[in-house]
Amino acid sequence: MKEAVNYIEIGYDSLNKTGEELCGDKVEVFRSEERSIIVLADGLGSGVKANILATLTSKIAITMLKKGAHLEEVIDTLAHTLPVCKVRKIAYSTLTIIEIDKDLNCKIFESENPPYFFLRKGKVFEPEKEEMEIKGKRILMTKIKLQEDDIIYAVSDGAIHAGVGKTLNFGWEWKHVQRYIERKWDMNALFLSRRLLEACDELYEHEPGDDTTIVAMRVRKPIHVLLFTGPPLDPEYDKVLVDKFMNQHGRKVVCGGTAANIVARELNREIETTLDYEDMELPPTAKIQGIDLVTEGVLTLKKTIQLIRGYRLRQVSVEDLGKDGASQLFNVLVSGGTHIEFWLGKAMNSAHQNPGFPAELSIKMNVVKELEEELMKIGRKVIIRYVSEVSHEKI
């Protein structure tokens, strides 16, 4: 996997206002090799109406921006599509846009959303903002060159109002959020957004009085993880595969007994096994010198999918994780990885499926594809490489 200079990691999460099935905030993200764009829209009110307004705003903005439109064109289109509320005399949807190019030049546009939070070396500071007016709208614009480990939070007003009338008289004000996010910042963007959102939920006593959305963006070095599962169709090429696998940059994970035996044999190293069952539903992990994690195959991969999906849906927290293989794999892929590369062999395990079935119907292949989908939903870059029996293939 080619090493990148930096990676824009993005995490976001929302709470619905109590009693509402739909969130009135909407986040859209666009990524390419040249730039990353994040749009946070907050629709007026809550429920279905707010959701439609926020969705329209964010979809229009992200679609135009990724096609190269200037901000003036975006604001003009939104002004004609979503007119000002005649009763309240305010916009139907507020907006924050963050645009970062491959050289880490960053532009931030704010239109009536709460101010963003910018952390550098773990401390909040406020970059200079230029005020402008576009089509009658007051826009604040920031231009700044980002550095490694810079963090930007964009929030909807539900975050600033958290706890109002309940745990706090005037809500969780900007200065309170600042002190909170400075306390613990050395984690990935997904965890940063979830941590702040859970704090808001606590202040609301788990009954949010407003839709609340947190977007966290962090500049970090890419962390590569290579996961080998499923042996090659032809054992003749086991050595070539293992040599190439070990020479790649990144953390190494092996899932499955056959794959582990191949790696240990070709490296002439022992597999250290244990009978400690951290989870009685999962086989225990093992150790091979030079490999970061060795687990059982299909059962562990399926349980890892459940953990990632549960975390994404706020049904599982990091505190719920144990020391079993699936929990350890969760930590490697979610906590410690940005770029995930699966090395998937097409040889079948007869214990998992009818060996007469086509390779595409392999249970392990389907499980890996499902895991790929879950990882992509939480912002990981994922590649699946099918291990070839052709020795000269460039992997």
Disulfide bonds with the S-S distance in Angstrom:
none
